[in-house]
Amino acid sequence: MAARASSTGASAENLMRGLFPGARLIVAANRAPYRQAAGLHGEPRWERPAGGLTAALDPLMQRFGGVWVAAQPGSAQELSVPPEEPRYQVEVLGIHPEVYRAYYSGYANSGLWPLCHNLVERAHFRPSDWIAYRQVNRLFAERIAEVARPEDIVFLHDYQLAMVPGYLRGLGYSGPIAHFWHIPWPPTVVLRLLPERRLLLQGLLEADWLGFQTEDSVDAFASAARKELGARVLREADGIRLLYQGRMTSLAAVPISIDAARVEEIARAAVTKERIEKFRAHLGLEDSALLLGVDRLDYTKGIPARLDGFARMLARYPSLQGKVQFLQIGVPSRREIPDYRRLAAAVRRRAQDINRRYGKPGWRPVRLIERNLRLDQLVALYRIADIAVVSSLYDGLNLVAKEYVAARVDNGGALCLSETAGAYQELRDAFPLSPLSPERIAEGLARALFASEEERTRRMTALRAAVARNTIDTWLGRVVQGLRSAVPQLSGENATPV
């Protein structure tokens, strides 16, 4: 998989210019693409996160211009970015802190997030949170309606903004709307635990195009719209369309990806080679294999069971004691929510217990780092990790798996990947993991550790080919093409209703 000469967004740019001449992008997401941080001497400076949505859309925004609308508790902000050469506007809505908490920590992340990940016992839906969620979604819609022109593309993101398409139409906006749902869409039997499910479905169906990570989510959404609203499901050669109250909405499975070329560039850089040697020395890897986990400290990631599985492997294979260590990068997340604080404490206890039971002088089996690392640091760790472990209980996709594969320019290493992570649909040559069973996790890790070099190389070569086929640029291009096929609305005469 050779690095591309062009930067992310180039072919998507050509598609946009050809299919939507004169259009700007109006992006809406909960978080802004740049954040203010303190410099070395306390001076303010703007940072762009290393990955995620910003890495995908910032290059395209810089080419086309437009507005990125986000939200934060407290005061509003307006800035032109990138700071060194402004190309588009960022408008951050200022939300009263209590309203923001109820919208974000409450309805979105104590309600929708666990429900969509099928962790129904963790889902809580309070009427006051629903009021705040609608209020913030309405504020997003009002600002978008003020800045968007009919020829622009409104591109909405994720479960925090499910009501925005409906509010926009109610405000009279008639331009094209795309909405990408980054997390899983739950089966209808689970969705029925959501008191406001019909309103969320109706809101989303005001978009022209809805994107999901997997075909399972597409089918689940179509089923919910049919069963809960009576929408007609029209199956066509290029996908599924839903007809509801005279409006047609296209659905597509378009799994998001990474800027593989950028990851490869970092992996081959001289400074990365220097960082690799420093990490090796710091971790004491002269005679020790490294297993690596990189996750937000979120209960969907399966970290406690993962560590238990590692401990079972050490118990089952005593010869590995002193010869292998597990480095878990746990990025703090949503610490205002009690479930997340309890999870972080549980992960610490697991690591301490394993080190107490199995550790010996000069060897600590588990190392836990609770902070965010830059992409260049992660790529160096990917290069030296014999095994990357992604054991999510349930994931929309999981980009860590793809980053690890892209970083392995040597075709080395092994990826152990949960069969319930969305990325497994593309990365079937990974060593599969069953994430709920520590015994099965131990078996999967041992299988990868003891695999022959020939098997590892064969698997990694196939994985790298899969990542090369679907980069972030490919994803953006498919979104643009999908939206264009949905606008203007098709009449549906050639579709087959089911």
N, C-alpha and C positions, 0 to 999 in steps of 0.2 A: 504494500500500500504506500505508494509514493506521495509525498507532500505536494499539494497543489500549488501552483505559482500564484493563483489569484486568491484574494482574501474571501472570507465568508460573505455570502450574499451576492456575489457577482452574477451568477446565472439567474438567481431569483430577481435581481435587479432588471436583467434583460426581459424576463417574463413580465414583470410589473409594467415596464415601459411599453411593452408591446400590447398587453392586455388591458391595462388601465392607464392610458396616456393622460398625463397631467395630474394624476392622483398623488396625494400625500398620504402618509400613514398616520392614523390617530390611534395610538396604542393606549390601552387602559389595563393596569395591573395594580395590585395592592401596593407594591413597592416600587420606588423610583429606581431608574437605572444607574444613578450616581448618588453617592452619599458623601456627606461632609465629614472629614476626620481631621485630627490635629497632626501637623507636621512635626519634624524633629525638634523644632524649637517652639512648638505650640501654635504655629501659624496655621490658619485654616487651609485645607486643601480638599479637592474632590477626588474620590476614588470610584472606580467602576468595579463591581464584583467580578471575580475571575471567571465564573461560569454561569450556567442557568439561562434564564430568559434574556438577560441583558446581553450576554455573549451572542445570542442568536439574533436579536433584533437591532442592537445598536449600530452595526455596520449598515444595515438597510435603512435605518432612520437617518443616518448621516448622508446617505445618497439621495434620499427622496425628500427629506425635511418633514415637518409635521409637528405633532405634539404628543408627548407621553404624559398621561394623567395618572397620578398615584395618590396615596393618602397617607397621613400620619397623625398621631395624636398631637394636639397643640396648634401651633400657628401654621399658616399656609406659606408656601415657598414658590418662587418662580426663578428658573435659571436657564441659561442657554448653555448647551453642551455639544461636544466635549469642551471643557473650559479653555483649552489652548487654542481651539479653532471652532467656535460654535457653529453647529449645523442644524440643530432643532431645539425645540423648547420642551422643558419639563415643568409641569404644573403639579405641585403637591397640594392636595386639598387639606386644609387644617380642620381636624375633627376634634370636638370636645373629648377629652381623655376618657370620660366615663362612657360616652357613646362609642368611641373607638374600641374600648375594651369589650363592650357587649357585642359589637359587630364582629370583631376579629377573634379575640380569645374566647368569646361566648359562642355565638351562633356558628361562625365559620369553623373554629378549631376545637370546640367542645361538642359540637353537633354534627355538622356536615363531614368534617374530616374523619372521625371514627366511624360514622355510619357508612360512608363510601368505601372504607377499608374493611367493612363487615365486622367491625369490633363493636357490636351493637350495645354491649353492656357499658361501654364508655361514653355513649352518646347521650347528651342532655340538651333538651330543647325547652328554653324558657321564653314565655311570651315577651318579656322585656328585651331579650336578645334579638328576637325576630323583629321587633319594632326598630331597634338600632340598625340591624342588617338592612332593612328596607330603606331607612333614612340615608345611610351611607351610599347605597346603590343609587338612590335617587339623586344624591349630590354628584356622583360620577356622571350620571346620564345628563344632568343639567349642564355640566361643564363641557361635556363632549358635544352636546347639541349646540353650544355657543361657538365652539371653535371649528367644528367639522363642516366641510362643504359637501354637497351631494355627490361630487365626483371622487371624494376621498374614500379611503378604505378604513373603516373602524374595525380594529382588531382587539378583541377583549380576551381576558385570560383568567381562567380558573374559577374555582368554587366560591371565591369571595364575591364575585360579581355576577351571579346567576340572574339577578333581576334586571340588570342594566339593559339588555336588548329590548325587553318589553317597555321599560320606562322611556327609552329613546324613541320607540315608535309612537308612544303616547304623546311625546313632545313634538311629533310631526316630522322626525328625521326619516328620510326616505332613501338614503344612500346605502351602499352595501355594508353589511355587518357580518363579521366572522367572529366566532367564539371558540377558543380552544380549551377543552376541559383536561387538565393535566393529570388528575388523579383518577382512579377507577370509578366507573359508574356502577352502582350496586344493582343486584337483581331486584325485580319488582317486589318480591316478598319482603326484602330488607327495606326498600324504599318506602314501603307502606308504614314503617315506623316513624317516618317524617311527617309531622302534622301538616306542613305547608307544601307537600310534594306537588300538588296540582298547580299551585301558583308558580313554583320554580320551573316546572315543565312548560307552562304557558309563557313565562318570561323568556326562556331559552329558545322556544320555537318562533320567536319574533326575529331571530337571526336568520340570515340567508344560508349560512354554512356553519356546521358544528363539527369540530375535530376532536377525536379521542385517540388514546394511545394504542388501543387494541380493538380487534374485531369483537371480542367479548363485550366491551363497553358499548360499542355501536349497537350490537344486538340487544343489550340490556336496555339502552335508552329507547330504541325503537319499540320494544315490547312495552315499556312503561308508558310511552306516549299513546300507544294503541289501547292498552288496558285501562289507563287512568283517565284519558281525555277523549278516547274514541278517534284518534288521528288515523288516517289511512296510511298504510305502509306500502310504498311503491318501490319495487325492486327493479333496478335497471342494470344495464351492462356495466355502467361505471359506478354503481353503488346504490345506496338506499336514499329515498326521499320521503319525507313525511308531509302529508297534506292536512292542514288543520286550519279551520275557519278561513279558508280561501288563500292561505299563505303556504308556499312550498319551502321546506328547509332541507338542505342536503346534509347527509351524515357521511363521515369518512374516518377510517382508521389511518392515522398519519403519525406513527411513532416519532417523537422528537429525538434529536441526536445531538452530537457534539461537533465542535470545530476540530475535526480530526487532524487537519493539516497543521493547525496551531499546536496541538498536543505533540505531534511528531516533531515539529520544529524545536520545541522545548526539549524533547527527549534526546535529540541529537546535538544539542548545544554544548559547547565546551564547559560552560559554567555548570551545567547539569552533571557532567562527569565529575567535576570537582565536588559538587554537593553530594553525589553518590558516595564518594570515598569518605567524606566527613560523616555521613549517616552510618555507613558500615562500621566505622571506627567507634562512633558513639553508641551504637546498638550492640557492638561486640559480635559481629556476624562472621568472624573468621571461620568458625566451625559450626555455625548454626544457621538453620533455615528460617526464613521469615514468613509468617502469615500476616496478612494486613487486612484490617477492616476500616473503612472510611464511611462514616454515617453521621447524620444529625442524631442527637439523642432523642429519638422518637420511638414510641412503643410499636410502631409498625415495622421497624427494622430488624426485630428478632435478636437483639444483641445479648440479652441474658441467656437464651437458649444456645446461642452461638458459643459463648464462653463455656457454658456447661458441656457442650459438645467437644470443645477443645480439651477440657479437663478429662472427659471420658476417653479421648484418644490417648492422652498421656498415661492414664491408668491401664488401658488395654495394651499399649505398646511401650513398656518401660524403657526400651532402648532409645526412644525418642527424648526421654528426659535429659535435659542438658544440651539437646541437639536441635531444638526448635523453639521459637518464641512467637507470641502473638502480640502484634502492635495494633491497638484499637484507637483510631482517631474518633473521638466522640465530640461533635460540635454542639455546644449548648443550644437549646431550642425551646422557645415558648415557656420560659421559666416561670411566667406568671400563672401557668396552669398547674394545679397540684399533681395531676398524673405525670407530668413531665419531670417535676422535681423528684417524685418518688422513683421514677425510672432511673434518673441519673444516680440517685443514692444506691439503687439496687445494682447497677452496673459496677459502681465502685466496690461494693461489698463482694460481688462475684470475683473481681480481679484480685482483691486482697486475700480472699479465701483460697483461690487457686495458688497464689504465690506462697501463702503460708503452708499449704499442703505439699506442694511439689518443688518449691524453690530450694536452691542450694547456693553455697558461696560462689559468686561469680556468674550465677545464672538466675534470672528472674523470668519465669515463663510468660507473664502477661505485663505489658506496659500499656498504660492508659493515658492518653493526652486529650484533655478536655478544652480544646480551643480550635479555632478555624485556622487552616493552613492555606497559603497561597497556592495557586495552580502549579507554579514552578517547583515548589517544595513537594507537592503531591506527586508530580511526575517523577521526581528523583526517587521517591519511595516506591512508586509503581515499578520503576526499573529494577529495584533490588528485591522486591517481594517475590518469593518463590510461588506464593499462592495469594491471590486476592479473594476474600471471602465476602460474598453478598448473600445474606441469608434472610432477606426480608420476609415477614409473614405475608405481606401483600403490598405491592408497589404498583403505581401507575406505570412506571418504566424502570428507572434507576440508571442514572448517567454515570455513576462511578464505574459500573461494569464496562461501559464503553470507553471511558477514559483510560482504564487499566489496559484494555486491549490495544488502543491506539498508541499508548506509550511504549508497548513492547515491540519496538522496532527491531529487536534481536530475535523475534519469534520465540522468545523464551517465556518462562512463567506458566502459570495455570490459573484459570478462573473457575472458582466454585460458585455456582449461581443458583439461587432459589428458583424452583420451578413455578412459584407463584409470583415472581417479579415479572412485570410486563416485558422487560428486556429479554427474558428467556425465549419469547416468541421469535426473536431474531437471532439469538445467540445460542442455538441448540447444541453447539459443539463444546459448550462449557461442561465441566463436571457438575452434574445436577445435585442439588441439596434439597432435603425435605426439612423445612425450617422449624417445625414444631417439636421434633424428636431429637433430643441431644444424642441418642444412640445412633440415629441415622446421620446426623451431622458428623459425628465422629467417623462413621464409615466413609462418608463422602470426602472428608479432609484427608483421611489415610489413603484413600484411593488416589487422590491427586498427588499426595506426597510420594507414594511408592510407584507412580506411573513411570514408564520408561521415557527416556528423552525423546524417542521417536514418536510416542503417542502424544506427549506434550506439544511437540513441534507441529504435528499434524493438526491437532485441535486448535492451536493458536493461529496457525496459518489460515484455517477456515474462519475463525472468529474475526481476524483482521480483514478478510475479504468481505465479511458481512458488514463490518463497521464502515468500510470504504464505500459500500453500495448505498448507504444511507447516512449522509453527513448532515450537519445542520443546514447547509445550503440546499441539499436535496429536500429536506423537510420544508423549508421556506418556499421552495419552488412548487411543491405539491399543494401547500396551502393556497398559494396564489392561483394555481390552475383550478383547484377545487372551487374556490370562490367565484372565479370567472364562469365556470360551468353552471353555477347556481344563479348568476345574475346576467341578463334578466331572468325572471322566474320561468321555468319550463312549464308547459301546460300539462304535461304528464300523459299525453295521449298514447305514447309508445311504451308506457310503463305498465307493469303487471301488478295489480293490487293483490295483497295477501291478507 
